[in-house]
Amino acid sequence: MPGKPNPARGPLIKDWEAAFGSPPPPFLSVRFMTKALAHDAQCRAMGGLPAQARRQLRRIAEGDGRSVGDAAVPALLAGSHLVREWNGRTYQVEVLSEGYRLDGRTWTSLSAIARHITGTNWSGPRFFGLTGKRKA
């Protein structure tokens, strides 16, 4: 059973249509719409994402084949080796042209290898030290 309409939503719908050219989906919360509109205004005022980030997003949208998490990873040359110690064992991953090799098995992403090693979800590039910690 739907709740009462939020009176703050009406003006936001008009602002949303002006910013994005179409009405928002009916399930969007007032809080989300406010944040999205603020982000849009900031992008218009400050120039939006850096060119490199836009290029990476465009490649992902066009089906580049890399996962979102791997998009910011520096290019690794086939034949390179990544080494990580975890719980007293040293893991060596070989970079292949079609993926990565660990213990004779080929993997499609570093994140899959990191998940295999740790048993939890990790950013593979971060696990192997290819990217820094995220800033809070």
C-alpha positions in Angstrom: 0.0 0.0 0.0 1.7 3.3 -1.1 2.3 6.0 1.5 1.3 9.6 1.3 2.9 11.7 -1.4 5.7 13.8 -0.2 5.0 17.5 -0.7 8.7 18.2 -1.3 8.7 16.0 -4.3 6.7 18.3 -6.6 9.3 21.0 -6.9 12.0 18.4 -7.2 10.2 16.8 -10.2 10.3 20.1 -12.0 14.0 20.6 -11.2 14.7 17.0 -12.3 13.0 17.5 -15.6 14.9 20.7 -16.2 18.2 19.0 -15.4 17.8 15.6 -17.0 15.1 16.2 -19.7 12.6 13.6 -18.4 10.6 13.0 -15.3 12.2 10.9 -12.5 11.2 7.3 -12.0 8.3 7.2 -9.5 10.3 5.2 -7.0 13.1 7.7 -6.4 13.1 9.1 -2.9 13.2 12.9 -2.2 16.6 12.4 -0.6 18.1 10.6 -3.6 16.6 13.2 -6.0 18.1 16.0 -3.9 21.5 14.5 -4.0 21.4 13.7 -7.7 20.3 17.3 -8.5 23.1 18.7 -6.3 25.6 16.5 -8.1 24.3 17.6 -11.5 24.6 21.3 -10.4 28.1 20.7 -9.1 29.2 19.0 -12.4 27.8 21.9 -14.4 29.6 24.5 -12.2 32.9 22.6 -11.8 33.2 20.7 -15.1 32.2 17.2 -14.0 34.4 14.2 -14.1 38.0 14.3 -15.3 38.6 13.3 -18.9 40.3 10.0 -17.9 37.3 9.0 -15.9 34.9 9.8 -18.7 37.0 7.8 -21.1 37.0 4.8 -18.8 33.2 5.0 -18.3 32.7 5.3 -22.1 34.9 2.2 -22.6 32.9 0.2 -20.0 29.6 1.4 -21.5 30.8 0.2 -25.0 31.6 -3.3 -23.7 35.4 -2.9 -23.4 35.4 -6.3 -21.5 37.0 -5.0 -18.3 35.0 -4.9 -15.1 34.3 -1.5 -13.5 36.7 -2.3 -10.7 39.5 -3.1 -13.1 38.9 0.1 -15.3 41.3 2.2 -13.2 44.1 -0.3 -13.1 47.3 0.6 -14.8 47.9 -1.4 -17.9 49.7 -4.6 -17.0 51.9 -6.2 -19.7 51.6 -9.9 -20.4 54.4 -11.7 -18.6 54.3 -9.5 -15.6 54.0 -11.1 -12.2 52.1 -9.8 -9.2 53.1 -11.1 -5.7 51.1 -10.9 -2.5 51.5 -12.6 0.8 48.3 -13.5 2.6 48.1 -15.5 5.9 51.6 -16.7 5.7 51.5 -17.9 2.0 53.0 -16.1 -0.9 50.8 -15.9 -4.0 52.3 -15.2 -7.4 49.9 -14.2 -10.3 51.2 -14.1 -13.9 49.6 -11.5 -16.2 48.4 -13.1 -19.4 47.1 -11.4 -22.6 43.7 -13.1 -21.9 43.6 -12.9 -18.1 45.6 -14.0 -15.1 47.2 -17.3 -14.0 47.4 -18.5 -10.4 48.4 -22.0 -9.5 47.9 -23.3 -13.0 44.4 -21.9 -13.3 43.4 -19.0 -15.6 41.2 -16.2 -14.1 39.4 -13.4 -15.9 39.9 -10.8 -13.1 42.2 -9.9 -10.2 39.1 -9.5 -8.1 38.1 -13.2 -8.7 41.6 -14.2 -7.6 41.5 -12.0 -4.5 38.1 -13.5 -3.6 39.6 -17.0 -4.1 42.5 -16.3 -1.8 40.7 -14.4 1.0 37.2 -15.9 0.8 35.7 -12.5 0.8 35.0 -9.8 -1.7 38.0 -7.6 -2.4 39.0 -5.2 -5.2 41.6 -7.3 -6.9 43.7 -4.3 -8.0 43.7 -3.0 -4.4 44.5 -6.4 -3.0 47.6 -6.6 -5.2 48.6 -3.0 -4.4 47.9 -1.6 -7.9 45.6 1.2 -6.5 45.7 3.1 -3.3 43.2 3.1 -0.5 39.9 5.0 -1.1 39.7 8.3 0.6 36.7 8.6 2.9 
